[in-house]
């Protein structure tokens, strides 16, 4: 059975993007970028919503070919292209870069694939994550808190039907005051 992880860079007030969809405030340090590169390298399957897939697919497939690409950018571009991705969308006609399109119910599909897949699974995108979080399918939350308050936007967590009890697994501070909080879900 796979371990499902939901993680993001988050403002101190709990948003993954500001009210205009901007994420520039969450620019990672080299150390944090390496952390996310290593995380993605260990991921056997990533679940993407259409908007985040569109954002990632617009940059990462060719980012390593840019003349100013750093070693971290080159590494992440290669990892991202090679990582298996399942993209949930009712509007896309096709997907590329080791991705396949899924039109089914995210909770049903993730439940099935989590049971059938060994290793680390990732849910990427707050809109896609919302029903998956509410269904109790997330085993671990990786919240990387940036020292910025954005005042509104896209929240990391959806409204919940009840509490989710968590256990702190790791905390780590990165340059610039960014803090990683890893929480395992307590399953009673």
C-alpha positions as CSV (number, residue, x, y, z in Angstrom):
1,X,0.0,0.0,0.0
2,X,1.3,3.5,-0.9
3,X,1.8,6.4,1.5
4,X,0.0,9.5,0.3
5,X,1.6,12.8,1.0
6,X,0.2,16.3,0.5
7,X,2.8,19.1,0.7
8,X,3.2,22.6,-0.4
9,X,5.0,25.9,0.3
10,X,2.4,27.8,2.4
11,X,2.2,31.4,3.6
12,X,2.2,31.9,7.3
13,X,-1.6,32.5,7.1
14,X,-2.2,29.2,5.3
15,X,-2.3,29.9,1.6
16,X,-0.5,28.3,-1.3
17,X,-1.1,31.3,-3.6
18,X,-2.3,34.8,-3.0
19,X,-5.6,36.3,-4.1
20,X,-4.3,36.8,-7.7
21,X,-2.8,33.3,-7.9
22,X,0.7,34.5,-7.4
23,X,3.3,32.3,-5.7
24,X,6.4,34.5,-6.1
25,X,6.5,35.1,-2.4
26,X,7.4,31.4,-1.9
27,X,10.6,31.4,-3.9
28,X,12.7,28.6,-2.3
29,X,16.2,28.8,-1.1
30,X,18.7,26.4,-2.8
31,X,18.5,24.1,0.3
32,X,14.6,24.0,0.1
33,X,14.7,23.5,-3.7
34,X,17.0,20.5,-3.1
35,X,14.6,19.2,-0.5
36,X,11.7,19.3,-3.0
37,X,13.9,17.8,-5.7
38,X,14.7,14.8,-3.4
39,X,11.1,14.5,-2.4
40,X,9.9,14.3,-6.0
41,X,12.7,11.8,-6.9
42,X,11.3,9.4,-4.3
43,X,7.7,9.8,-5.5
44,X,6.4,6.8,-7.5
45,X,3.2,8.5,-8.6
46,X,1.9,12.1,-8.4
47,X,-1.7,13.1,-8.7
48,X,-2.2,16.4,-10.4
49,X,-5.2,18.7,-10.8
50,X,-5.4,20.5,-14.2
51,X,-4.4,24.0,-13.1
52,X,-1.2,22.9,-11.3
53,X,-0.4,20.5,-14.2
54,X,-0.8,23.4,-16.7
55,X,1.4,25.6,-14.6
56,X,4.1,22.9,-14.2
57,X,3.9,21.7,-17.9
58,X,4.3,25.3,-19.1
59,X,7.8,25.5,-17.5
60,X,9.5,22.3,-16.4
61,X,9.6,20.2,-19.6
62,X,12.2,22.5,-21.1
63,X,13.5,24.4,-18.0
64,X,16.8,22.4,-18.1
65,X,17.5,23.7,-21.6
66,X,17.5,27.4,-20.6
67,X,20.9,29.1,-20.8
68,X,20.6,30.3,-17.2
69,X,19.3,27.0,-15.7
70,X,21.0,26.2,-12.4
71,X,21.9,22.6,-11.4
72,X,18.8,22.6,-9.1
73,X,16.5,23.6,-12.0
74,X,18.1,21.1,-14.4
75,X,17.7,18.3,-11.8
76,X,14.1,19.1,-11.0
77,X,13.1,19.4,-14.7
78,X,14.5,15.9,-15.3
79,X,12.9,14.5,-12.2
80,X,9.5,16.1,-13.0
81,X,9.5,14.9,-16.7
82,X,10.3,11.3,-15.6
83,X,8.0,11.0,-12.6
84,X,4.7,9.2,-13.4
85,X,1.8,11.6,-13.1
86,X,-2.0,11.1,-13.2
87,X,-3.8,14.3,-14.2
88,X,-7.4,14.7,-13.2
89,X,-9.2,16.9,-15.8
90,X,-12.5,16.9,-17.6
91,X,-11.3,19.6,-20.1
92,X,-7.8,18.6,-21.2
93,X,-7.7,16.5,-24.4
94,X,-4.2,15.1,-23.7
95,X,-1.2,15.2,-21.4
96,X,2.5,14.6,-21.9
97,X,5.7,14.0,-20.0
98,X,5.0,10.6,-18.4
99,X,1.5,11.6,-17.5
100,X,-1.9,10.0,-18.1
101,X,-5.3,11.6,-18.1
102,X,-8.0,10.6,-15.6
103,X,-11.6,11.7,-15.7
104,X,-12.9,9.6,-12.8
105,X,-13.7,10.6,-9.2
106,X,-10.5,11.6,-7.4
107,X,-11.4,9.9,-4.1
108,X,-12.3,6.6,-5.8
109,X,-9.2,6.6,-8.1
110,X,-6.8,7.6,-5.3
111,X,-8.2,5.0,-3.0
112,X,-7.7,2.3,-5.6
113,X,-4.3,3.4,-6.6
114,X,-3.1,3.9,-3.1
115,X,-4.1,0.3,-2.3
116,X,-2.4,-1.0,-5.5
117,X,0.9,1.0,-5.4
118,X,3.9,0.6,-3.1
119,X,5.9,3.6,-2.3
120,X,5.5,7.4,-1.9
121,X,2.4,8.9,-3.6
122,X,1.8,12.7,-3.9
123,X,-1.3,14.8,-4.3
124,X,-0.4,18.0,-6.0
125,X,-2.8,20.9,-6.2
126,X,-5.1,22.3,-3.5
127,X,-8.3,21.9,-5.5
128,X,-7.6,18.3,-6.2
129,X,-6.4,17.7,-2.6
130,X,-9.6,19.0,-1.0
131,X,-11.9,16.0,-1.5
132,X,-8.9,13.6,-0.9
133,X,-8.1,15.3,2.4
134,X,-11.8,15.3,3.4
135,X,-11.9,11.6,2.7
136,X,-9.1,10.9,5.1
137,X,-6.7,9.5,2.4
138,X,-3.7,11.6,3.3
139,X,-1.1,9.9,5.4
140,X,1.3,12.8,5.8
141,X,1.2,16.6,5.4
142,X,4.4,18.5,4.5
143,X,3.8,22.1,5.2
144,X,6.6,24.4,4.3
145,X,5.8,27.7,6.0
146,X,7.2,30.8,4.2
147,X,7.7,33.9,6.4
148,X,5.1,35.9,4.5
149,X,1.4,36.6,5.1
150,X,-0.6,37.1,1.9
151,X,-4.0,37.9,3.4
152,X,-6.1,35.5,1.3
153,X,-6.0,33.3,-1.8
154,X,-6.0,29.6,-2.3
155,X,-5.9,27.8,1.1
156,X,-3.7,24.8,1.7
157,X,-6.5,23.0,3.6
158,X,-10.1,22.9,2.6
159,X,-13.0,23.3,5.1
160,X,-13.2,20.0,7.0
161,X,-16.1,17.9,8.3
162,X,-14.2,17.2,11.5
163,X,-10.7,17.5,13.0
164,X,-7.7,15.7,11.6
165,X,-5.4,14.6,14.4
166,X,-1.7,14.8,13.5
167,X,1.6,13.8,15.0
168,X,4.7,15.8,14.4
169,X,7.3,13.7,12.5
170,X,9.9,16.4,11.6
171,X,10.5,20.1,11.8
172,X,13.4,21.8,10.0
173,X,14.4,25.4,9.4
174,X,15.7,26.5,6.0
175,X,17.6,29.7,5.1
176,X,15.4,32.8,5.1
177,X,13.2,31.6,8.0
178,X,11.2,29.0,6.0
179,X,10.1,26.1,8.2
180,X,9.2,22.6,7.2
181,X,6.5,20.9,9.4
182,X,5.9,17.2,8.6
183,X,2.8,15.7,10.2
184,X,1.7,12.1,10.1
185,X,-2.1,11.5,10.2
186,X,-3.1,9.7,13.4
187,X,-5.4,6.9,12.4
188,X,-7.3,5.6,15.4
